[in-house]
Amino acid sequence: MDVLRFHFLDVEANTGISLTENMAMTPTASVSGFYFGHPDARYFNLGKITSDQLDVYAGARGEDIAESEKWLAPVFQQS
C-alpha cells in the first residue's frame, strides 16, 4: 500500500496500524501477502537438525533441551 492511500484511508486511526520511517507496517502481525506456487518450481528441504544443534538452540533460547526437542520434533534427528 502506498503512503498516499495509507493516509487517505486514515489507516492508523481506523486500525492502529502505522508505518515506520522505512515504510514497514507495525505491528508486524498486520502484514499479509499472497504466496503463489508454480508447478515447475523446485523446493528443497534443509534437512534434520542434530543433537549438537539442538543444544545450541536450547541454550540460545534459555530453555530446557527437552522443551526445545518437543517443539523441534518434526525436524530433529536423534543421533
N, C-alpha and C positions, 0 to 999 in steps of 0.2 A: 504494500500500500504506500503510495507516495505521501509526502508530507502535507501537500495541499489538501488532499482528501481526508487525511487524518485529522487535520484541524477543522476542515469544513464540517465533518460529521461530529465534531466535538467528542471524539473517542475517549479522551481521558476523563471528561466529566460523566459520560454515559456508561463507561465500563471499568474505569480505574486503570486502564492500560495506558502506559506512557512510553515515549521514545527517549532513548539515551542520546547523548551528543553524537554517537556514531550511527544513529537511526535503528538501533536494535530495540525490539519491543520488550517491555518489562511489565509484569513478571514474566519470566521465561515460559511459564505454562500457558501463556496466551498465544504463543507462536504455533502455527499449524501449517500444514502444507499437503500437497498431493505427491504421492510417490507412485511411479509407474514402473512396471516390469516390462521386459521385452523378451519374446521367445528365443531370440538369438543371443541374449545376454549370457555371460559366463560368470557364475557366482563361485566363491571359494570359501572354504572353511578354514579358520585359523588353527584348528586342532584343539586337543585337550590340554589342560594345564596339569602340571605335576606337583608333587608334594612340596618341592622347594619353592615353587611359585606361589602355592597356597600359603606357605609360611610367611613369605614376604608380604602378600596381600593382607593377611590377617593382622600382621604387625603394623602395616601402614594404616589400617583402619582402627587399630587399637581394640580389636575384638578377639575372642577366643577362636582357636583354629576350628573347633567343632562347629561353631556358628557360621564361619566362612564356608566350611565344607558343605554345610546344609544348603546354603544359598547357591553355591557353585557346583552342586552335584551334577547337573547336566553336562558340564564341561570339565569335570575333574576326573583324572585317570589315576587310580591307585598305583603306586609304584613300589 
